Amino acid sequence: VQLQASGGGLVQSGGSLRLSCAASGSIFSISVMGWYRRAPGKQRELVATITSGGRTNYVDSVKGRFTISGDNPKKTVYLQMDSLKPEDTGVYYCYTFINDGSRWFDLWGQGTLVTVSS
């Protein structure tokens, strides 16, 4: 089972980016998918999550600017990031809590770099 993320890049302040993350492999069930980020010199923080039932959660700093959505059949999660700010710069990691048919476990993607220039 693995997560493959894409969509990072360089954008000017006020711009937009869309991240995607797809889960593949032997998957029985997914409880939640989401995104964390690690800004330069800071600890990793939760950005947004979405449950299989569609319930979402956001860190306060991105509310109203970022939108997380999921496509359950495709086992894919998206993060639409609008009105980006330089402080949104960091490596964004896809995350899921997943069951492969025998156990539940945390799974992380490889990270995708988002750079917002001022």
Backbone bond lengths (Angstrom), bond angles and torsions (degrees), N, CA, C in turn:
res aa  C-N    CA-C-N  psi(-1)  N-CA   C-N-CA  omega(-1)  CA-C   N-CA-C  phi
1 V - - - 1.460 - - 1.523 108.17 -
2 Q 1.311 116.01 134.84 1.460 119.27 179.88 1.523 110.46 -148.96
3 L 1.345 113.78 161.13 1.455 121.78 175.42 1.519 108.51 -115.00
4 Q 1.305 115.69 135.13 1.460 121.20 178.06 1.520 108.76 -121.92
5 A 1.333 115.02 114.09 1.452 120.66 -178.15 1.522 110.69 -104.00
6 S 1.313 115.32 152.79 1.459 121.15 177.21 1.516 109.27 -155.10
7 G 1.338 115.83 165.51 1.450 120.26 172.65 1.508 116.42 112.19
8 G 1.321 118.22 -4.89 1.450 119.42 178.09 1.514 111.87 -70.16
9 G 1.323 115.40 174.06 1.455 119.59 178.62 1.506 112.05 161.55
10 L 1.334 114.27 -167.26 1.457 122.20 -178.91 1.523 108.84 -105.90
11 V 1.325 115.83 130.85 1.468 120.57 -179.62 1.516 108.74 -144.17
12 Q 1.319 116.34 152.16 1.450 120.47 176.95 1.518 110.87 -79.22
13 S 1.307 115.11 155.99 1.459 120.85 176.74 1.533 109.90 -54.18
14 G 1.329 115.09 133.60 1.453 120.47 -177.24 1.515 113.51 93.63
15 G 1.305 116.42 -10.06 1.453 121.26 -179.03 1.511 112.92 -83.01
16 S 1.336 114.68 -173.91 1.462 121.37 -176.85 1.527 111.36 -132.07
17 L 1.305 114.33 152.11 1.458 122.62 171.74 1.513 108.29 -143.96
18 R 1.323 115.71 154.63 1.457 120.65 175.80 1.515 109.06 -126.90
19 L 1.323 115.57 121.68 1.456 121.67 176.71 1.525 109.41 -97.08
20 S 1.317 115.01 145.37 1.462 121.20 175.82 1.520 109.01 -128.58
21 C 1.304 116.04 150.90 1.458 120.85 177.64 1.514 108.42 -149.37
22 A 1.324 115.03 124.64 1.453 120.41 -178.74 1.515 110.40 -117.22
23 A 1.311 115.87 135.50 1.457 121.88 175.05 1.516 108.82 -95.30
24 S 1.329 115.47 139.89 1.460 119.59 179.94 1.514 110.08 -143.25
25 G 1.318 115.16 163.34 1.445 120.20 -179.23 1.515 111.29 110.64
26 S 1.323 115.42 -158.26 1.462 121.54 -178.23 1.523 109.32 -81.06
27 I 1.321 116.55 95.48 1.457 122.71 -175.29 1.512 110.10 -118.32
28 F 1.325 115.09 123.29 1.458 119.98 177.20 1.518 110.71 -94.53
29 S 1.338 115.14 -43.46 1.458 119.04 -178.41 1.519 109.99 -158.30
30 I 1.327 115.59 149.82 1.461 122.27 175.26 1.518 108.36 -121.74
31 S 1.322 115.82 128.86 1.457 120.56 179.87 1.515 111.56 -90.30
32 V 1.316 115.72 -45.72 1.451 120.54 -177.04 1.514 109.33 -151.49
33 M 1.317 116.41 148.18 1.464 122.46 171.51 1.517 107.73 -130.98
34 G 1.321 115.94 155.44 1.446 117.16 -179.17 1.502 112.78 -175.70
35 W 1.324 113.58 -169.03 1.453 121.58 -177.46 1.525 110.35 -134.09
36 Y 1.313 114.39 136.65 1.449 122.63 169.39 1.520 106.83 -117.92
37 R 1.314 117.11 165.64 1.463 120.35 175.89 1.522 109.95 -144.36
38 R 1.312 113.36 152.87 1.464 120.14 174.16 1.512 107.22 -124.64
39 A 1.330 115.26 110.80 1.460 120.82 176.26 1.518 108.95 -80.64
40 P 1.332 117.63 156.42 1.468 120.57 179.23 1.525 111.49 -54.92
41 G 1.321 116.08 124.95 1.450 120.94 177.01 1.505 115.47 77.66
42 K 1.324 116.94 7.60 1.463 120.10 -178.16 1.526 110.90 -124.68
43 Q 1.317 114.37 166.19 1.457 119.63 177.37 1.530 110.10 -79.32
44 R 1.307 114.23 159.50 1.455 119.70 177.20 1.529 109.39 -65.46
45 E 1.331 116.29 138.10 1.453 120.44 179.23 1.532 109.92 -132.75
46 L 1.321 114.11 152.02 1.458 119.87 175.76 1.525 109.29 -70.51
47 V 1.325 116.32 136.30 1.457 121.13 175.93 1.532 109.62 -102.98
48 A 1.319 115.83 -54.81 1.461 120.03 -178.68 1.514 109.75 -162.77
49 T 1.328 115.71 148.14 1.457 121.37 174.90 1.520 109.76 -136.10
50 I 1.319 114.27 158.90 1.456 120.93 175.91 1.520 108.06 -141.72
51 T 1.329 116.00 132.85 1.461 120.02 179.02 1.522 110.08 -85.44
52 S 1.312 115.77 168.85 1.462 119.75 177.87 1.526 111.48 -62.56
53 G 1.322 115.94 -22.18 1.460 120.45 177.73 1.514 113.81 -87.77
54 G 1.337 116.39 -2.64 1.457 120.39 176.13 1.521 115.95 96.20
55 R 1.335 116.25 4.10 1.465 118.80 178.62 1.525 109.20 -76.27
56 T 1.324 115.94 132.11 1.462 120.60 -176.80 1.523 112.15 -113.21
57 N 1.315 114.31 158.09 1.457 121.94 178.40 1.520 107.85 -145.90
58 Y 1.333 116.90 137.32 1.459 121.70 -178.42 1.521 111.01 -132.19
59 V 1.303 115.74 148.01 1.464 119.26 168.58 1.520 107.08 -70.18
60 D 1.323 116.72 146.94 1.469 120.49 -173.64 1.527 112.58 -56.56
61 S 1.314 117.55 -35.60 1.469 120.98 -173.25 1.530 113.48 -67.75
62 V 1.337 118.16 -14.58 1.463 119.72 -178.39 1.528 112.68 -114.41
63 K 1.320 116.75 -3.51 1.466 119.82 -179.60 1.525 110.60 -59.67
64 G 1.323 115.05 132.98 1.463 120.60 -179.04 1.509 113.60 87.34
65 R 1.328 117.50 -11.22 1.469 121.30 179.99 1.532 112.50 -116.11
66 F 1.316 116.49 -35.91 1.470 121.72 -178.93 1.524 109.49 -107.22
67 T 1.332 115.00 146.95 1.456 120.80 175.68 1.518 109.72 -133.45
68 I 1.329 115.50 124.19 1.463 120.24 177.52 1.523 108.20 -100.74
69 S 1.321 115.73 140.62 1.462 120.77 177.79 1.518 108.84 -145.62
70 G 1.310 115.01 160.33 1.455 118.79 -177.85 1.509 112.26 -135.41
71 D 1.311 115.13 152.56 1.461 122.87 174.25 1.519 106.10 -121.51
72 N 1.329 115.61 98.00 1.467 119.43 -173.44 1.537 113.31 -60.55
73 P 1.335 119.57 -47.07 1.468 118.22 179.85 1.524 113.19 -59.51
74 K 1.339 116.26 -34.01 1.467 119.79 -179.80 1.522 112.52 -88.62
75 K 1.357 115.87 -4.39 1.468 120.44 -179.52 1.531 110.08 53.11
76 T 1.309 114.37 45.17 1.456 121.37 -176.03 1.521 110.64 -127.53
77 V 1.319 115.17 143.06 1.457 121.52 176.13 1.520 108.08 -123.18
78 Y 1.335 115.15 144.02 1.453 121.73 -179.00 1.526 109.61 -122.72
79 L 1.316 115.57 149.24 1.453 120.65 173.92 1.530 107.35 -129.95
80 Q 1.325 115.93 107.00 1.458 121.41 176.05 1.522 107.50 -88.05
81 M 1.311 115.52 119.71 1.462 121.08 -176.68 1.521 109.25 -114.58
82 D 1.305 115.99 112.81 1.463 122.54 179.65 1.526 109.95 -114.82
83 S 1.322 114.75 163.99 1.475 120.64 179.63 1.526 111.08 49.08
84 L 1.308 115.73 46.53 1.464 120.59 -176.33 1.524 111.31 -63.61
85 K 1.319 113.74 146.47 1.459 122.14 -179.74 1.524 109.25 -121.29
86 P 1.322 118.32 156.29 1.472 119.53 177.46 1.530 112.85 -54.71
87 E 1.317 117.53 -32.90 1.466 119.98 179.82 1.530 113.33 -71.61
88 D 1.329 117.67 -5.47 1.463 120.92 173.57 1.529 111.16 -83.90
89 T 1.311 117.06 -6.26 1.454 121.24 179.34 1.519 110.97 -60.52
90 G 1.320 115.51 137.16 1.455 120.45 178.12 1.506 111.59 162.30
91 V 1.305 114.78 179.89 1.459 120.88 174.07 1.524 107.70 -93.34
92 Y 1.297 115.67 125.27 1.460 122.07 -178.04 1.533 109.09 -101.26
93 Y 1.317 114.50 127.70 1.456 121.33 -177.81 1.519 110.19 -113.05
94 C 1.304 115.01 129.44 1.450 120.58 173.08 1.525 109.00 -77.70
95 Y 1.304 116.11 146.15 1.462 121.25 -177.06 1.526 109.45 -139.59
96 T 1.333 115.79 148.22 1.445 119.89 171.61 1.520 110.42 -149.81
97 F 1.299 116.22 152.39 1.471 123.00 170.17 1.509 104.82 -110.34
98 I 1.325 116.42 115.21 1.450 120.52 -160.76 1.533 111.00 -136.32
99 N 1.309 115.43 153.73 1.468 121.58 176.76 1.523 107.79 -120.22
100 D 1.330 115.42 127.21 1.463 120.46 -179.43 1.516 113.19 -97.20
101 G 1.316 115.81 11.69 1.458 120.88 -179.84 1.508 112.95 106.57
102 S 1.360 115.06 -13.97 1.461 118.29 179.83 1.527 112.48 -127.38
103 R 1.319 117.20 -23.64 1.464 119.79 -177.43 1.519 110.55 -161.98
104 W 1.350 113.93 159.79 1.463 121.28 172.50 1.518 108.36 -96.59
105 F 1.355 116.52 141.01 1.449 119.81 178.34 1.522 110.22 -158.14
106 D 1.354 114.22 160.44 1.463 121.47 175.57 1.526 109.00 -82.20
107 L 1.330 115.26 141.72 1.454 120.26 178.27 1.524 108.69 -137.22
108 W 1.325 115.92 135.86 1.462 122.13 -178.30 1.526 110.26 -119.32
109 G 1.322 115.25 144.92 1.447 121.06 173.39 1.520 110.34 -84.06
110 Q 1.326 116.22 -179.03 1.459 121.72 -172.66 1.515 113.44 -82.01
111 G 1.309 118.89 -11.85 1.456 120.53 -179.98 1.508 112.01 93.36
112 T 1.319 115.12 140.66 1.459 120.88 176.46 1.532 108.10 -134.52
113 L 1.319 116.12 134.23 1.460 121.21 -172.82 1.523 111.13 -84.11
114 V 1.315 115.05 130.28 1.466 122.74 173.85 1.522 107.53 -117.44
115 T 1.319 116.25 123.88 1.458 121.19 179.35 1.521 108.94 -124.03
116 V 1.322 114.84 122.74 1.469 120.56 -179.74 1.522 107.67 -113.26
117 S 1.317 116.06 116.99 1.460 120.51 -178.89 1.530 110.18 -92.32
118 S 1.323 114.69 148.18 1.473 119.68 -178.25 1.513 111.45 -88.09
